[in-house]
Amino acid sequence: MTHQPSLVKAAFWMAGWLTAMLVMAIAGRETTRELDVFQIMEMRSAIGLVMLYPLIHLAGGFGKLKTARPWQQTGRNIAHYGAQFAWFKALTLIPLAQVISIEFTMPIWTAILAVAFLGERMGLWKNLAVALGVVGVVIIVRPGTSEIVPGQIIALAAAVGFAISVTMVKSLTRTDSVLTILFWMLLLQSIIGLVPALDVWRWPSTYVWVWIIVIAFCGTLSHYCLTRAMLHADATIVVPMDFLRVPLAALAGWLLYNERLDMLTILGAALILSGNLLNLKGAGARKT
């Protein structure tokens, strides 16, 4: 199935992804104070399926969700489950800013994979977008010279896993609907994580239940938004837009936790935004 390319629509859906991912990062930090990552992920998938049912019903029921490529759906969700586990685990080991900054190596891996397997081209504008985004992230985080800790390696593994997942989603959108991709994600990951979750299960407190619901809602919404964005633009255009999550996280930290927003953070955010604007400009030029 084909969809008309639209940078405006891709940017709109990526705005939904950004919002959901920021909220989920905060929720993830809160829930991992009490529950094991396996349990959090299992509850997120199971509750997400329940939340998804109204859309499934409106689409005509489960019979409309047959996938054209079951093996690729399975491979994508194994990669995504591993990446998501690593992401939540990293939240318990290193500061949130480090998790997000290391995660932003994902566009580099995504660009390489999209060129290698999807036939996409990098070009000058996309290369500049990635380069400016990475420089902006480095300026904001200002990594020190200390030794790499296990949490950083785990966060890097999450970035590679997410890149594989994003690339496979872009390929899946050529044959499967957004709802189909989302349904198989939640179903397969519920199956993959059931036994590990039961092994560490404990009943959540009321406070954590609230955050679990938030994770389930934002996790489902984020992937719906990302998949919709992939329908309207190449992966190497969509993913660099996600660089905006870093300055947005810095802004949220300033507003919610009185974290200082210094000039270097503002400079890094400006570079990230500039890279995204160059990327969109280059994409627009190619379509005229």
Secondary structure, 3 states (H helix, E strand, C coil): CCCCCCHHHHHHHHHHHHHHHHHHHHHHHHHCCCCCHHHHHHHHHHHHHHHHHHHHHHCCCHHHHCCCCHHHHHHHHHHHHHHHHHHHHHHCCCCHHHHHHHHCCHHHHHHHHHHHHCCCCCHHHHHHHHHHHHHHHHHHHCCCCCCCCHHHHHHHHHHHHHHHHHHHHHHHCCCCCHHHHHHHHHHHHHHHHHHHHHHCCCCCCHHHHHHHHHHHHHHHHHHHHHHHHHHHCCHHHHHHHHHHHHHHHHHHHHHHHCCCCCHHHHHHHHHHHHHHHHHHHHHHHHHC
